[in-house]
Amino acid sequence: MNKESNVRTNSNLYNNKTNQMQLIHEQWNTAYNHHTIIEGFENKRFKDIADELKVNEIPAIILGSGASLDKSIKYFKDWKGGIFCTTSQALTLMYYNIEPDYIVALDPFCSYKEIEGIDWSKTKTKLIAHPGVFPDLIKLWPNEVLMYIENVAKEDSFYSSVQKRMFSFKSKEQEYDRNPIFNYYIRTEITIFACSPPIQIFCASLLGYKNFFLCGCDFAYVDGKERFTNYIKKEDKWIKEEHLFNKKDIKEKKDIIKTDNGLYTHISHLYYKKNLFCAWRLNECTLYTTDHGAITEIPYISIQKLIKNQGKIKRQTIDFVKNTSEKYLNKINTYIVETVNDGKAFVEVVYPAIDLMKYMAVLNQKYTCPECKMNFIIEDYLNHIGMECPNCKKGKLIRYSEINIEDNCKRFIKLLKSNKIKFKEEEFTIEYLQKWEEEQRKKAQTT
């Protein structure tokens, strides 16, 4: 059986597989949701999430579907902060007489069928969704809806281009113009990280919440269960659904892994764990866990203490978040490359020094002209900032997304030393990269 420390998940593989399975559903859902969403914006029941009134730094609980939720959920009735859940946990919260503040829908298969049986119009709950969720959820939800667009880090993606344009409008004065100004109903794009806890954290941050506490985010099988015990409502009766994990069936289960703290898990959960840490690093928020699952790297607070102090807890510094999240990600060959303008790229590597140096050097080869807006790639490792634009001769080139390679390398070297990973510092230089590339060219010619 594999151990967590030996497992490396490939985001490109997962993302491509997810895209193949889900994109057609999101496109279909978007088409069928179009009329309802436009009508919702016109009657003011729908709005972009950025237009929602912000709360004043209230703490929030972020829900996952892990088995430890069974232990913590009963305490939520005394929680005065925000509660963010998904369609998976919404009915179970209501079984315990707990109204969530927000139901966040990410998966295209999120449907009203998952939450039916409750008169949601009598609750304070608001729905947060993108246009690609299942149509019955958009059509039947009775309360306010806060909308966003999925950001998958591709400017030409369906979400950032076609879907976003589908939900736009023109002024009546420009209705028949050939070149009107299009205004977006849904402007806010939120970066997607595979599972639901990250999107809940991003939404909570946008709404003004501070200090986030994970409940049910185990990323492992705990207490003899695969996930939390949920309740559904049929014909006014609550039906209990248990999801037990039987150790006897381990040999028959595929991709079962032992976590570093001795729990059983599935490879997909470790992929989700990685994505949570990436989201934490991107958001740079204060994050605690109330669970005893696979997450041992994030500071722990018991659910009892959390409810008692109502989330009044020491804020984590940005340096703490950076160091803690990156130390874990570094162990699984995932690194964060920072740009000069505070951008962040998540890079999965095989050979840290070579792969990271190559990635950063190639990004620094991309230039743009602020005058004519033309983009250029100059394939060498020299600095061409300020060079005359080859196209218009007026502008001076600037880097499209400038990276301070030296500063990034200092951080990588510190991380590698902290994790006691063997490497040579001289490998983190442009000179070494050039030497390595020359050797590869010679080998290719010999072959």
C-alpha positions in Angstrom: 0.0 0.0 0.0 1.3 3.4 -1.0 2.0 6.1 1.7 1.0 9.8 1.4 4.7 10.9 1.4 5.3 8.8 -1.8 2.2 10.0 -3.7 2.4 12.7 -6.4 -0.9 13.7 -8.0 -0.9 15.3 -11.5 -3.2 18.3 -11.7 -3.1 18.5 -15.5 -4.2 14.9 -15.7 -7.1 15.5 -13.2 -8.1 18.8 -14.8 -8.2 17.4 -18.3 -10.2 14.4 -17.2 -12.6 16.7 -15.3 -12.9 19.0 -18.3 -13.8 16.0 -20.6 -16.5 14.8 -18.2 -18.0 18.1 -17.1 -17.6 20.8 -19.7 -20.5 19.5 -21.9 -22.8 19.5 -18.8 -21.8 23.0 -17.9 -22.4 24.2 -21.4 -25.8 22.5 -21.5 -26.8 23.8 -18.1 -25.7 27.3 -19.0 -27.9 27.4 -22.1 -30.9 26.2 -20.1 -30.2 28.6 -17.2 -29.8 31.6 -19.4 -33.4 32.9 -19.3 -33.8 32.3 -15.6 -30.6 34.1 -14.7 -31.2 37.1 -16.9 -34.7 37.4 -15.5 -33.3 37.1 -12.0 -30.9 40.0 -12.6 -33.6 42.2 -14.0 -35.9 41.7 -11.0 -32.9 42.2 -8.6 -33.1 38.8 -7.0 -29.8 37.8 -8.7 -26.6 39.8 -8.3 -22.9 39.5 -8.9 -21.3 38.3 -5.6 -19.1 41.5 -5.6 -22.3 43.6 -5.3 -23.4 41.9 -2.1 -23.2 44.0 1.1 -20.0 43.0 3.0 -20.0 41.8 6.6 -17.5 43.3 9.1 -14.8 40.6 9.4 -17.1 38.0 10.9 -15.5 34.5 11.3 -16.9 31.6 9.2 -17.2 27.8 9.3 -16.3 26.0 6.1 -17.9 22.6 5.6 -16.6 19.5 4.0 -18.2 16.1 3.7 -15.7 14.2 5.9 -16.9 11.8 8.7 -15.6 14.2 11.4 -18.5 16.5 10.6 -20.7 14.0 12.6 -18.9 15.2 15.7 -18.8 18.9 15.1 -22.2 19.6 13.4 -24.3 19.4 16.6 -22.3 22.3 18.0 -23.1 24.7 15.2 -26.5 25.8 16.8 -24.5 28.0 19.2 -22.3 29.5 16.5 -22.8 33.2 15.8 -20.5 33.5 12.8 -21.1 32.5 9.2 -21.7 29.0 7.9 -20.8 28.1 4.3 -21.8 24.7 3.0 -22.6 22.9 -0.3 -25.7 21.2 -1.5 -24.2 18.0 0.0 -24.5 19.2 3.6 -27.4 21.6 3.4 -30.2 19.2 4.3 -28.2 17.7 7.2 -27.7 21.1 8.7 -31.5 21.7 8.5 -32.0 18.3 10.2 -30.1 19.8 13.2 -32.1 23.0 12.9 -29.1 25.0 11.7 -29.7 27.4 8.8 -26.6 27.9 6.7 -25.9 31.4 5.6 -24.8 30.3 2.2 -25.0 27.2 0.0 -22.1 27.3 -2.5 -22.6 25.4 -5.7 -19.5 24.4 -7.7 -20.1 21.1 -9.4 -22.3 21.2 -12.5 -24.3 18.3 -11.0 -25.4 20.4 -8.0 -29.2 20.3 -8.2 -32.3 21.3 -6.3 -33.0 17.6 -5.9 -30.2 17.4 -3.3 -31.8 20.0 -1.1 -35.6 19.5 -1.6 -38.0 18.8 1.3 -37.3 22.2 3.0 -39.1 25.5 2.4 -36.0 27.5 1.8 -38.0 30.7 1.4 -38.5 30.7 5.1 -34.7 30.7 5.8 -32.0 33.3 5.7 -29.9 31.1 3.3 -28.6 32.5 0.1 -27.3 30.5 -2.9 -23.9 31.2 -4.4 -23.6 29.7 -7.9 -22.2 29.9 -11.4 -24.3 29.7 -14.5 -23.3 26.1 -15.2 -25.0 24.3 -12.3 -28.0 22.1 -12.9 -31.0 24.1 -14.1 -33.5 23.0 -11.4 -31.3 24.6 -8.7 -31.3 28.0 -10.5 -35.0 27.7 -11.4 -36.4 26.5 -8.0 -34.2 28.3 -5.5 -36.6 30.9 -3.9 -34.1 33.3 -2.2 -31.3 35.6 -3.4 -28.6 34.2 -5.6 -25.1 35.5 -5.7 -23.3 34.7 -9.0 -19.7 34.2 -10.1 -17.8 32.9 -13.1 -15.3 30.0 -12.8 -11.7 31.0 -13.4 -9.6 28.1 -14.7 -6.5 30.3 -15.4 -7.2 30.3 -19.2 -8.3 33.6 -20.8 -9.8 31.7 -23.8 -11.8 29.2 -21.7 -15.5 28.7 -22.2 -16.1 30.4 -18.8 -14.0 33.5 -19.3 -15.1 34.0 -22.9 -18.4 32.5 -24.2 -20.2 32.0 -20.8 -19.3 35.4 -19.5 -20.5 37.1 -22.7 -23.8 35.2 -22.6 -24.7 37.1 -19.5 -24.1 40.6 -20.7 -26.4 43.5 -21.8 -26.5 46.6 -24.0 -28.1 49.9 -23.2 -31.3 50.6 -25.1 -29.6 53.5 -26.9 -27.0 51.1 -28.3 -29.3 48.2 -28.9 -28.9 48.2 -32.7 -25.4 49.6 -32.9 -22.7 47.6 -34.6 -20.2 48.4 -31.9 -22.1 48.8 -28.6 -20.6 48.6 -25.1 -21.4 45.2 -23.6 -21.8 45.2 -19.8 -21.5 42.0 -17.8 -24.2 40.9 -15.4 -21.6 38.5 -13.9 -18.2 40.2 -13.6 -16.5 38.3 -10.7 -14.3 35.4 -11.6 -13.2 33.1 -8.8 -10.3 30.7 -9.2 -11.3 27.0 -9.0 -9.3 24.4 -7.0 -11.0 21.1 -7.7 -13.0 20.7 -4.5 -15.6 22.8 -2.6 -13.8 24.1 0.5 -11.5 26.4 -1.6 -14.4 28.0 -3.4 -16.3 28.5 -0.1 -13.2 30.2 1.4 -12.9 32.5 -1.6 -16.6 33.4 -1.5 -16.4 34.1 2.2 -13.4 36.3 1.7 -15.2 38.3 -1.0 -18.1 38.8 1.3 -15.9 40.3 4.1 -15.6 37.2 6.4 -12.3 36.7 8.2 -10.9 33.7 10.2 -12.0 30.4 8.6 -12.5 27.1 10.4 -12.7 23.8 8.6 -15.3 21.3 9.7 -15.6 17.9 8.0 -12.5 18.5 5.8 -10.7 15.2 6.7 -9.4 14.1 3.3 -9.3 10.6 4.8 -11.6 7.9 6.2 -12.1 8.5 9.9 -14.2 6.9 12.6 -14.9 3.9 10.3 -16.7 6.0 7.8 -16.0 7.2 4.2 -18.0 10.4 4.7 -20.4 12.1 7.1 -23.8 10.7 8.0 -26.3 12.7 6.0 -30.0 13.2 6.2 -32.5 13.6 3.4 -36.2 14.4 3.6 -38.9 12.5 1.8 -42.6 12.8 2.4 -41.9 14.9 5.5 -39.7 12.2 7.0 -36.0 12.4 7.7 -34.0 9.5 6.3 -30.6 8.7 7.7 -27.8 7.7 5.3 -24.6 6.2 6.6 -21.4 5.7 4.6 -19.2 3.1 6.4 -15.7 2.3 5.6 -14.9 -1.4 5.9 -11.2 -2.2 6.3 -11.9 -5.7 5.1 -12.6 -4.4 1.7 -9.3 -2.6 1.3 -7.8 -5.2 -1.0 -10.7 -4.8 -3.4 -10.6 -1.0 -3.3 -8.4 0.8 -5.8 -5.9 3.6 -5.0 -6.2 3.3 -1.2 -3.3 5.1 0.5 -2.1 5.4 4.1 -1.7 9.1 5.2 1.4 10.3 7.0 -0.6 10.1 10.3 -1.8 6.6 9.7 -5.3 7.0 8.2 -6.7 5.3 5.2 -7.6 7.6 2.3 -8.0 7.6 -1.5 -5.6 9.2 -4.0 -8.4 11.7 -5.0 -8.6 13.0 -1.5 -4.9 13.8 -1.5 -5.4 15.7 -4.7 -8.1 17.7 -3.0 -5.8 18.3 0.0 -3.2 19.7 -2.3 -5.7 22.0 -3.9 -6.9 23.2 -0.5 -3.3 24.2 0.4 -2.9 25.9 -3.0 -6.1 27.9 -2.3 -4.9 28.8 1.2 -1.6 30.1 -0.2 -3.4 32.1 -2.8 -5.9 33.6 -0.4 -3.4 34.1 2.4 -6.2 33.9 5.0 -6.3 32.8 8.6 -7.3 29.1 8.5 -7.8 26.5 11.3 -9.1 23.0 11.3 -11.4 21.4 13.8 -10.8 17.9 12.4 -8.5 15.0 13.1 -8.2 13.9 9.5 -5.3 13.9 7.0 -4.6 17.6 7.6 -2.0 17.9 10.3 -0.2 20.9 8.9 -2.9 23.5 9.5 -3.3 24.6 13.2 -6.0 22.8 15.1 -8.7 24.1 17.4 -11.3 21.9 19.0 -14.9 22.6 18.0 -15.8 23.1 21.6 -13.2 25.8 22.0 -14.1 27.4 18.7 -17.8 27.7 19.7 -16.8 29.0 23.2 -14.6 31.8 21.9 -16.8 32.4 18.7 -13.8 32.5 16.4 -11.9 35.1 18.3 -8.4 33.7 17.7 -5.0 34.9 16.8 -4.7 35.9 13.2 -2.1 34.1 11.1 0.5 36.3 9.5 1.0 36.1 5.7 4.5 34.8 6.3 3.1 32.0 8.4 0.6 31.1 5.7 3.3 31.2 3.0 5.8 29.1 5.0 3.3 26.5 6.3 1.4 26.0 3.0 4.6 26.0 0.8 6.4 23.6 3.2 3.7 21.0 2.6 3.3 21.7 -1.2 7.1 21.5 -1.6 7.0 17.9 -0.2 4.7 16.9 -3.0 6.7 18.7 -5.8 4.4 21.7 -6.0 5.9 25.2 -5.9 4.5 28.8 -6.0 6.2 31.2 -8.4 5.5 34.8 -7.5 5.5 37.6 -10.1 6.6 41.2 -9.4 3.0 42.4 -9.4 2.0 39.9 -6.7 0.7 37.3 -9.1 1.0 33.6 -8.3 1.5 30.5 -10.4 1.3 26.9 -9.1 3.9 24.7 -10.7 4.2 21.0 -10.4 7.7 19.7 -11.1 9.8 16.6 -11.4 13.3 18.1 -11.1 12.8 21.2 -8.9 15.8 23.4 -10.0 15.7 22.7 -13.7 11.9 22.7 -14.1 11.4 25.9 -12.0 14.3 27.8 -13.6 13.0 26.9 -17.0 9.4 27.9 -16.2 10.5 31.3 -14.8 13.0 32.0 -17.6 10.4 31.2 -20.3 7.8 33.5 -18.6 10.3 36.3 -18.6 10.8 35.9 -22.4 7.2 37.2 -22.9 7.1 41.0 -23.6 4.3 43.4 -24.5 4.2 46.9 -25.9 2.1 49.4 -23.9 1.6 51.5 -27.0 0.4 49.1 -29.7 -0.5 46.2 -27.4 1.4 43.7 -29.4 3.0 40.7 -27.6 6.4 39.3 -28.3 8.5 36.3 -27.3 12.3 36.9 -27.3 13.9 33.5 -26.9 17.0 34.3 -24.9 17.7 34.9 -21.2 18.7 38.6 -21.5 16.7 41.5 -20.2 14.9 43.4 -23.0 12.8 45.7 -20.8 12.9 49.2 -22.4 13.8 48.0 -25.8 12.1 49.8 -28.7 9.0 48.0 -29.9 9.8 46.1 -33.1 6.2 46.8 -34.3 5.3 50.4 -33.7 8.7 51.8 -32.9 7.0 54.1 -30.3 6.6 52.0 -27.2 9.2 50.5 -24.9 8.9 46.8 -24.2 7.8 45.6 -20.7 7.5 42.0 -19.5 4.0 40.5 -19.8 4.3 39.0 -16.4 7.7 39.8 -14.8 9.3 37.4 -12.4 12.2 38.2 -10.0 14.0 34.9 -10.4 16.5 35.5 -7.7 13.9 36.2 -5.0 11.9 33.1 -6.0 15.0 31.0 -5.9 15.9 32.2 -2.4 12.5 31.0 -1.2 12.8 27.6 -3.0 16.2 27.0 -1.5 15.0 27.8 2.0 12.0 25.4 1.5 14.2 22.6 0.3 16.6 23.0 3.2 13.6 23.0 5.6 12.3 19.8 4.2 15.8 18.2 4.1 15.6 17.6 0.4 18.9 17.1 -1.3 19.9 19.6 -4.0 22.7 21.9 -5.2 22.3 25.6 -4.8 24.2 26.3 -8.0 21.4 24.6 -9.9 19.1 27.6 -9.2 20.9 29.9 -11.6 20.4 30.9 -15.3 24.0 29.9 -16.0 23.4 26.3 -14.8 20.1 26.2 -16.8 22.0 27.3 -20.0 24.7 24.7 -19.3 22.1 21.9 -18.8 20.2 22.9 -22.0 23.5 22.8 -24.0 24.2 19.3 -22.7 20.7 18.2 -23.7 21.2 19.6 -27.2 24.5 17.7 -27.5 22.8 14.5 -26.3 20.0 14.9 -28.8 22.4 15.4 -31.7 24.4 12.3 -30.6 21.2 10.3 -30.6 
